[in-house]
Amino acid sequence: MTDESQGGVKNGAKHHPRKAAAVRHGLLTGFPGFIGKRMARRILQEWPRARLTLLAQEKFRADAEKYVASLPDAQARRCRLAIGDVKKMDLGLAGPEIEALTADVTHVFHLAAVQQLGVTREEAEALIRTPVEGYFRYEVEAVERILAWSELKPYVIQKFCIHAVNRMLEQDREVVRAEDVEAVRDTVRFEGLDESGQPVAPAADRTAQASGPVRG
């Protein structure tokens, strides 16, 4: 695993250890959302040879096309717009298209707006309890705080659960408490953003926000 903190200067130029895991073909969801647009530009700048498939819903086609057209020609040529939907089977893409992506994409940057994938309270509670059932359990108040602070968004719920369970394990317990959820709240809110609120550079070893090599 590459350690990004070891970047430095080599031969008068900045050295990026991250280049060892260079993106060859990325698939970006959540486009053309606010963060999705900035992530697209960041990927194209960070990896000058990377190709990028941008998944957008039909209703956002015009905005997506306008954004790609605004990019420098060299970057725009490396982009391809795919009209689909993360909520649909095979991303809403035709068979040959999804097969080609599966065979060629090296990294997925999943930024689709989770508010479009909202769940009921019952489904959200099952998302919290079911994965650890038989191994660990949550205090009632811990569950209530996750439900309230996540606004029933599945991706945010999962982030709360991952960090809260990790904290519980670090303290050698088998019950997730309300204090665990409180302790990780800021981590969940700001994970994936730098001090100015902008998305951080993509990294293969960062599991939340976004990117990672596709493994067969």
C-alpha positions as CSV (number, residue, x, y, z in Angstrom):
1,M,0.0,0.0,0.0
2,T,1.4,3.4,-1.0
3,D,1.9,6.0,1.7
4,E,1.0,9.4,0.3
5,S,2.7,11.1,3.2
6,Q,6.1,10.2,1.7
7,G,5.8,12.6,-1.2
8,G,8.8,14.9,-1.6
9,V,11.0,16.6,-4.2
10,K,13.0,14.6,-6.7
11,N,15.3,16.1,-9.3
12,G,13.8,19.5,-8.7
13,A,10.2,18.3,-9.2
14,K,7.5,17.1,-6.9
15,H,7.6,13.4,-6.4
16,H,4.2,11.6,-6.1
17,P,4.5,8.0,-4.8
18,R,0.8,7.7,-5.7
19,K,1.7,7.5,-9.4
20,A,2.5,3.8,-8.9
21,A,-1.2,3.2,-8.8
22,A,-2.0,5.4,-11.7
23,V,-5.6,5.5,-13.0
24,R,-5.8,4.2,-16.6
25,H,-9.6,4.2,-17.0
26,G,-11.8,5.6,-14.3
27,L,-15.6,5.4,-13.9
28,L,-17.1,8.4,-12.0
29,T,-20.6,8.4,-10.7
30,G,-22.4,11.4,-9.2
31,F,-21.7,13.5,-12.2
32,P,-22.3,16.4,-12.9
33,G,-22.8,17.1,-9.2
34,F,-20.9,19.8,-7.4
35,I,-18.2,17.4,-6.0
36,G,-18.4,15.1,-9.1
37,K,-17.3,18.0,-11.4
38,R,-14.4,18.9,-9.2
39,M,-13.4,15.2,-8.8
40,A,-13.4,14.8,-12.6
41,R,-11.1,17.8,-13.1
42,R,-8.8,16.5,-10.3
43,I,-8.5,13.1,-11.8
44,L,-7.8,14.5,-15.3
45,Q,-5.1,16.7,-13.9
46,E,-3.6,14.1,-11.6
47,W,-3.3,11.4,-14.2
48,P,-2.7,13.1,-17.6
49,R,-3.1,9.8,-19.5
50,A,-6.2,8.5,-17.7
51,R,-9.5,8.1,-19.6
52,L,-12.6,8.9,-17.7
53,T,-16.2,7.6,-18.2
54,L,-18.7,10.0,-16.6
55,L,-22.0,8.4,-15.5
56,A,-24.9,10.8,-15.6
57,Q,-28.6,10.6,-15.6
58,E,-30.6,11.6,-18.7
59,K,-32.0,14.6,-16.9
60,F,-28.5,15.9,-16.3
61,R,-27.2,15.3,-19.9
62,A,-27.2,18.9,-21.0
63,D,-25.2,20.1,-17.9
64,A,-22.8,17.1,-18.2
65,E,-22.2,17.8,-21.9
66,K,-21.7,21.5,-21.1
67,Y,-19.1,20.8,-18.4
68,V,-17.1,18.4,-20.6
69,A,-17.1,21.0,-23.4
70,S,-15.7,23.6,-21.0
71,L,-12.6,21.4,-20.3
72,P,-9.3,22.0,-22.1
73,D,-9.4,20.0,-25.4
74,A,-6.7,17.5,-24.2
75,Q,-8.8,16.7,-21.1
76,A,-12.2,16.7,-22.9
77,R,-10.9,14.1,-25.4
78,R,-10.2,11.7,-22.6
79,C,-13.8,11.9,-21.3
80,R,-16.7,9.9,-22.4
81,L,-20.3,10.5,-21.1
82,A,-22.4,7.5,-20.3
83,I,-26.1,8.1,-19.7
84,G,-27.3,5.7,-17.0
85,D,-28.4,5.5,-13.4
86,V,-26.7,3.9,-10.3
87,K,-30.1,2.9,-9.0
88,K,-30.7,0.6,-12.0
89,M,-29.4,-2.9,-12.9
90,D,-26.0,-2.6,-14.7
91,L,-26.1,1.1,-14.1
92,G,-28.9,1.4,-16.7
93,L,-26.4,0.7,-19.5
94,A,-26.7,-1.6,-22.4
95,G,-25.2,-5.1,-22.2
96,P,-22.2,-4.5,-24.5
97,E,-21.4,-1.1,-22.8
98,I,-21.4,-2.4,-19.2
99,E,-19.3,-5.4,-20.3
100,A,-16.8,-3.2,-22.0
101,L,-16.6,-1.0,-18.8
102,T,-16.2,-4.0,-16.6
103,A,-13.3,-5.3,-18.7
104,D,-11.5,-2.1,-19.0
105,V,-12.1,0.2,-15.9
106,T,-9.3,0.2,-13.4
107,H,-10.8,2.5,-10.8
108,V,-14.3,3.5,-9.7
109,F,-15.0,6.9,-8.0
110,H,-18.4,6.4,-6.5
111,L,-19.8,9.9,-5.7
112,A,-23.5,9.4,-6.6
113,A,-25.7,11.6,-4.4
114,V,-27.0,9.2,-1.8
115,Q,-30.0,11.4,-1.0
116,Q,-31.4,10.1,-4.3
117,L,-31.2,6.6,-2.7
118,G,-33.0,7.3,0.5
119,V,-34.4,4.5,2.5
120,T,-37.2,4.1,5.1
121,R,-36.5,4.2,8.8
122,E,-37.0,0.4,9.0
123,E,-34.5,-0.2,6.1
124,A,-32.0,2.1,7.7
125,E,-32.2,0.4,11.1
126,A,-31.7,-3.0,9.3
127,L,-28.7,-1.6,7.6
128,I,-27.2,-0.7,11.0
129,R,-28.0,-3.9,12.9
130,T,-28.0,-6.7,10.3
131,P,-24.3,-6.7,9.3
132,V,-23.2,-7.3,13.0
133,E,-26.0,-9.5,14.2
134,G,-24.7,-12.4,16.2
135,Y,-21.3,-10.7,16.8
136,F,-22.0,-7.2,18.2
137,R,-24.9,-5.1,19.0
138,Y,-25.9,-1.4,19.2
139,E,-27.4,0.5,22.1
140,V,-30.8,1.9,21.3
141,E,-29.6,5.4,21.7
142,A,-26.6,4.7,19.4
143,V,-29.0,3.6,16.6
144,E,-31.2,6.6,17.2
145,R,-28.3,9.0,16.8
146,I,-27.1,7.3,13.6
147,L,-30.6,7.5,12.1
148,A,-31.0,11.2,13.0
149,W,-27.5,12.4,12.0
150,S,-27.4,10.3,8.7
151,E,-30.8,11.6,7.6
152,L,-31.5,8.0,6.5
153,K,-28.8,8.2,3.8
154,P,-27.3,4.7,3.3
155,Y,-23.8,5.8,2.5
156,V,-23.7,8.1,5.6
157,I,-25.1,5.3,7.7
158,Q,-22.4,2.9,6.6
159,K,-19.7,5.5,7.4
160,F,-21.1,6.0,10.9
161,C,-21.2,2.2,11.4
162,I,-17.7,1.5,10.2
163,H,-16.1,4.2,12.4
164,A,-18.3,3.5,15.5
165,V,-17.6,-0.3,15.3
166,N,-13.9,0.4,14.9
167,R,-13.9,2.6,18.0
168,M,-15.8,-0.1,19.9
169,L,-13.3,-2.8,18.9
170,E,-10.4,-0.5,19.9
171,Q,-11.8,-0.4,23.4
172,D,-12.4,-4.2,23.5
173,R,-16.2,-4.1,23.7
174,E,-19.0,-5.8,22.0
175,V,-21.6,-3.1,22.2
176,V,-21.7,0.1,20.2
177,R,-22.6,3.0,22.5
178,A,-24.1,6.4,21.8
179,E,-20.7,7.9,22.9
180,D,-19.0,6.0,20.0
181,V,-21.4,7.6,17.5
182,E,-20.8,11.0,19.0
183,A,-17.1,10.5,18.9
184,V,-17.0,9.8,15.2
185,R,-19.5,12.4,14.0
186,D,-16.9,14.9,12.8
187,T,-15.0,12.2,11.1
188,V,-18.0,11.1,9.1
189,R,-19.0,14.7,8.3
190,F,-15.6,15.8,7.0
191,E,-14.1,12.6,5.7
192,G,-12.9,13.0,2.1
193,L,-12.6,16.8,2.3
194,D,-9.6,19.0,2.8
195,E,-9.5,22.0,5.2
196,S,-11.2,24.2,2.6
197,G,-14.1,21.8,2.1
198,Q,-12.8,20.5,-1.3
199,P,-12.5,16.8,-2.1
200,V,-9.0,15.5,-1.4
201,A,-6.9,13.8,-4.1
202,P,-8.2,10.3,-4.9
203,A,-6.3,7.4,-3.3
204,A,-6.5,3.7,-3.9
205,D,-6.4,2.9,-0.2
206,R,-9.1,5.4,0.8
207,T,-12.3,3.4,1.2
208,A,-14.7,6.1,1.9
209,Q,-15.4,8.6,-0.9
210,A,-14.2,7.0,-3.4
211,S,-11.8,5.3,-5.2
212,G,-10.2,2.0,-5.4
213,P,-9.0,-0.5,-8.0
214,V,-11.6,-2.8,-9.5
215,R,-10.8,-6.3,-8.6
216,G,-12.0,-9.3,-10.5
